[in-house]
Amino acid sequence: MPSMLDAVVVGAGPNGLTAAVELARRGLAVEIFEAAEAIGGGARTEELTLPGFRHDPCSAVHPLGVGSPAFRALPLARYGLEWLHPELPMAHPFPDGTAAVLARSVGETASSLGARDAGGYRRLLAPFLGHWDSIAPDILRTPWLGLPQDPVAWARFGMLAIQPLNWLARRFQDEKARGMLAGLAAHAIAPTSGLATSGIALLFALAGHEVGWPVPRGGSQAIADALGAHLADHGGVVHTDFEVRRLDELPPARAYVFDTSPTALARIAGLGSAYRSYRYGPSVFKLDYALDGPVPWTAPEARRAGTVHIGATRTEIDAALHAAVEGADPSVPFLITAQPSLIDPTRAPAGKHTFWAYGHVPHGWTGDATEVIERQLERFAPGFRDLVLARAVAGPPQLAARNANYVGGDTACGAFAGLQTVLRPKLARVPYATAHPAVFLC
């Protein structure tokens, strides 16, 4: 090891690993220090229920992974990362047994919304189709990196994206379109009246058409493993089981890059109250299932989808999100679910399936949402409970204990609210720089 490293990265989640790879590819000496026993952070895969059933404790479906400009610039397939695409990226079933779908085809998606809204959906997406390679970098980049690649498309997208989803929903007449868009916006874990929630819906819809909503073969751990192997090929070193409590526990380096929460960074680097105004958001209640067969969805489209959103109406979805934000116990939760074993046979023994589901709950909530989540699943897939062989339950305390970045169980690592939707972790010309000239957040 050199007397002084070029960079030390704290945290081996996808952001930390990607930052380390980018530095190492440029010939810099880089080491990562990770508190857990394995790399991955939110991209892990484990046998949480029964032997042979491989579950993703956090992220499972990766439209912004396969579509990431950073990942697309790396030869991760060479290191074993293979994206598997379901027949339908997403289905949103309704109580009458029908469903709206997010298909790779805009036409198929539009048709599923009904005759009155099909044209409106086509017109909404038309300006952005075929432009993912310019739009995605412009949307996902940090705002101080200069002018966007495609200023016209960026401005047009931004004018829509900044709106609350409730405004965007007024373009549509029927519940299928409104409900599907609300479900897409709910990935922000914020009420649909919130600033820029339309942007989340548009981004996920566009990703579905342009790059898909795939899962990695073998589980999300494959993403971390590919990044780790690529890093090793460039001389990077990873230390696991090393919890960093103070900056002086780390080797000398020209720069320290933190893949942690802002508050953890402030504590470790001795930055005091630098992030005292940073807000954390609602949590999730996560369930991983080992099933005796596929989920018996009433809507046939849901049986072909990798991801299934569960919420009967836009109003019902918004009420569930408001309850989580306002500290109320969940009663009729909006659910985001995934069926990776439908397309990846490595996830479960022959004839069996894994199932991934979560609903939203208040920050730090200590209750048990298993019953209300399964009641909601039974509403759209009668007989679901009869297939359950085992379940792994993780509420906010368990999520926070598993990953220190999930403060209060907030898997988004920060509230999607106010200026924090676009300027995080703080209002500054370069928000990821800190008062310490050698310390950065990634």
C-alpha positions, 0 to 999 in steps of 0.5 A: 500500500502506498504511504498515502492513498489517493482516495478512501471510500466509506461504504460499499453500496452501489454508489460507493463501489461505483465511485471507487471504480471510477477513481481506480479506472483513472489510475488512482489508489483506492480502498473501500471500508465497509461495516458489513460482512459483505459488499452491496449495501442495498444491493444484497441477496440472501437466503432469508426464508428457506434454503434455496430461496434467494431474496433481495433484502432491499432493491430488487428491480433496477430500471435505473441500474440498467439505464444508469449512464455510469453502469452503461459505461462499465463492462459489468457483463464481463464480470457476470452481471446479466439483466433479465427482462420480464414479459411486462416491466410492470402491471397495475391491477384493479379490483375488477380483475383488469390491469394497466400495464407498463409495457416496453411498447408505448402502444400496448401501455396506452391501450391498457389505459382505455380509449379515452386516455390512450392518446394522452399517454402517447402524447405525454411520452412522445417527446422523450422516446428514443432519447434516453441516452441524452435525457437520462444523463441530464436528469440524473447528473449533478446540476453543477456539471454544466449545460445539459446535453439536450437542453430542449428535451431537458427543459421540456421534461423539467417543465412536466417533472417539477409538477405534483403528480396530482396536476399531471393526473388531470390530463387523464379521464379514467382511473387506470391512467391516474392510478398507474401514474400515481403508483409510479410516482409513489416510488418517491415515498411522498404524497402525490401532491408533492413537488416533482412527484410527476418527475418520478412517474415520468422517469420510471415510465420512460425507463420502462419503454426505453431500457426496461425494468429488469432484475439481475440474474442471481439477485441484486448481489450480482451488481455489487459483485460485478462492481467489486470484481471490476474494482479489484482488476484495477487494483482497488482493495475492499475491507469488510467488517470494518465499521468506521467511527472516526476519520482518524481510523482510516489510512491517510488519503488525499480524499475521503468519499462517503457512501453513507447518510449525511448525518453519519458523515457529519458524525464520523468526520467531525462536522458537527451540525452541518446537516442538522436541517436534513430531513429523513422520510417515511419508512417501509415495511418489507416482506420476503416470501418463499411461495409454493407456486406463483402469485394467483393474481386475478388480473392475467397481466400481473402474472406476466409482470416482473413488478406489480403495483397494488393500489385500487385508485389514485386516491387510495394510493395518496391516502396511504402515502399521506398516512406514512408521512403523517405518522398514522398506522397503515390500514390500506397500504399501497404495495410495490411487489416484485416476482423475480423467480418468474424470470430467474430460476436461480431464485427458488427451487423448481416449482417454487417462487420468491416474492418481494413486497413492501408498503409504506409506514411512518419513520421509525414505526415499530408496529407489524404491518404483515396483516394489512399487507397480506389482506391487500394482497389477498384483495388482488390475488385470492389464495395468496396466503395458502401458498406461503411456505415462509416469510421474512419480516423487516420493519423500520427497526430491522431495516435500520439495524441491517443498514445504518444508512436507512435512518429510521427505516428510510430506505430512500435515505432522505425525504422527498419533500420541498427543496430536498427533492432536487437539492440534497443533501444541502443547499450549496453550489456543490452539495456533495462537498463538505466543510472539510476540503478532503471529505465528500459525500457520494 
